[in-house]
């Protein structure tokens, strides 16, 4: 027993000897380094995993962005076509859309919603259910379409359920067309429906070989704020790698994890532990042995231990760096062929990691035949440059091709022969990604080329007449603008022949439009055959053509040009009179020609056209079938008046004057209490024209009464239609000119119309009702009131009517002119004046309506002054009958109040 105690005491002293303290410290350091190394290894492994996943995401994201952007670019081509041709029919739309759709299998269909209601769709077959879809009434699609209309830019919606079945994403682009006021107005929506399943497939999301699981979020292009819409593997809760997919409007978020989730442990965990164990053993063994050495060698032992510890750390760091970067290392003596390859080098080149010596032959055996000569030449330069860098392909035994990047350098160590050390690493994935990016870029360029071809086709159609194939008015304007620039820079001169077919209307009316079209094609052929190849021949109207001839400055002599143009005109007149046989009928037309040339100091395209038109008018006045040069005598004619007068007469013949309606509202309840029918001229060239631009000339032509009658008749037709649908518009007010009030046939005409008492009101300007007005006017007014037609005084405050006139006339309503209404917001005196007029009207039992209510502040002031009714842009602008129905039914002015 005593012996045992003695032995245990000795053992304790042996363990606790000072020479064993370094061993305990080394054990502690090894344990700490072990923990740190494993944590660092895990972090680096996770970072590598996430980097690989991010690389895969980048490829899928590039495909998604490229596919979606390409599809939207096709839809932009349709928007450009609709801006030029807003009245496009289904056949035309299908032809244009088909030229775009067949090149891209991802687009399911195109839809055009004029006024937010789908009117055109392609392909029509299978999508009939989409026709008539009202975006305003569809809760699923309303928000995106309204956002596209309000922002004026592309909005991407979805994925969503489609009316015609299935799911897709929808790109909606607003269409704005130029209006008569020179501003762009909202026309409708172009929707491109992209098949979501095809998009996923073409972008690689459903590829079974894809090494990652993917989820998508950002419904409706809302990015991080949008809902999750694609997550077949349920990876959102598994800490995925996230990136943004940039769309033409908005963004998605793409998230991904490796197939089957993140690995639970690093693949090199046990290898690292083995290395750490070996390194620890290398440290511990010398430490234990050193503790048994004699005291006089303690200092050397400690120094050696420190060096060994440092070497171990450096070795671990080097191995960790090599393992993390997957770099393979090789080494050789200069002038020798035998090389040392590490395990990763053998793995990269497909050789077993058996530590067997490798040589030049092993390397060359793997080189791709196409890269062999270049790679060898670059390696031989190492002996000269002492630096080496190369990239080549290798082919393994199973046929796999890898791209390898190699670097090396010569280094000298004292006492030894010069050596070469180098590294290799696999860059196949990087090369593949670069090639894929090049392919995507080439695909994008090809699609851009297709879009450019479509744009050129659309541009050609926009610049040429579809019937004759000649350039149209737009092309003429561009050509004349180019001439003006050449006139200023090079002194170019030009002459313009304005041609109008004589007796064309008779052919068109007697034999039909097909005969008329044949005559127009004949006229175009005559002009092309008669004019020079360098002359510009265009069709600019129904039976109107233009020929433009240009000369360099040195060939633009006045007398020679006049003779040349006269000879050309005579030949055109002669050729045009030749008969054309059409279905057994001999058709003949003549032609009148007006000729204008540049002045010496100015080339003004507009003036050139106007002068030629004046000369044409004079040629027609002189008996037709002739030509007329523009001269100083014609300059004195009133060009604008003549053109507008002719257009007004033509407009009356072709029913171009239409009624637009401006709603009138109760000042207290803001309910619609009636509409004012206003004349608008739907000019075929200038668009919608307000009365201020043509009424004075119409009065000179004595056709104002005819315009008033047309507006009244159209107002009655629309009013009866509104009654049938229960729109709730109680009255329609129409303007009546002083000349029509003096028409002896007025009352008889009104009695023949279906006018129900109290539904129609005549607005008479204040200047008509002077105290000494004529008897016929007074009698007609009384008869009008007897027919149940209310009388209203328009523009009150700008004429000369007296209180006595008001008492005699007893109108139902006074309309205060906008000139008096506009200042009431800022002028107390003006408010008092308007208030006095309202009080006068009320004292005589007359309702008072204020015109020109531009803002809601005007409306509030007028309501406080006791005004009965309001009319102005604050609530609504004048609109067509169809637009009025939608306006009243929507009641959107209530939301603006």
Secondary structure, 3 states (H helix, E strand, C coil): CHHHHHHHHHHHHHHCCHHHHHHHHHHHHHHHHHHHHHHHHHHHHHHHHHHHHHHHHHHHHHHHHHHHHHHHHHHHHHHHHHHHCCCCCHHHHHHHHHHHHCCCCCEEEEEEEECCEEEEEECCCCCHHHCCCEHHHCHHHHHHHHHHHHHCCCEEEEEEECCCCCEEEEEEEEEEEECCCCCEEEEEEEEEEEEHHHHHHHCCCCCCCCCEEEEEECHHHEHHHCCEEECCCCCCCCCCEEEEEECCCCEEEEEEEECCCCCCCCCCHHHHHHHHHHHHHHHHHHHHHHHCCCHHHHHHHHHHHHHHHHHHHHHHHHHHHHHHHCCEEEEEECCCCEEEECHHHHHHCCCCCCCCCEEHHHHHHHECCCCHHHHHHHHHCHHHHCEEEEEEEEECCCCCEEEEEEEEEEECCCCCCCEEEEEEEECHHHHHHHHHHHHHHHHHHHHHHHHHHHHHHHHHHHHECCCCCCECHHHHHHHHHHHHHHHHHHCCEEEEEEEEEECHHHHHHHHCHHHHHHHHHHHHHHHHHHCCCCCEEEECCCCEEEEEEEECHHHCCHHHHHHHHHHHHHHHHHHHCCCEEECCEEECCEEEEEEEECCCCCCCHHHHHHHHHHHHHHHHHCCCCCEEECCHHHHCCCHHHHHHHHHHHHHHHCCCEEEEEEEEEECCCCCEEEEEEEEEEEECCCEEEEHHHCHHHHHHCCCHHHHHHHHHHHHHHHHHHHHHCCCCCCCEEEECCHHHHCCCCHHHHHHCCCCCCCCEEEEEEHHHCCCCCCHHHHHHHHHHHHCCCEEEEEEECCCCCCHHHHHHHCCCEEEECHHHHHHHHCCHHHHHHHHHHHHHHHHCCCEEEECCCCCHHHHHHHHHCCCCEECCCCCCCCECHHHHHHHHHHCHHHHHC
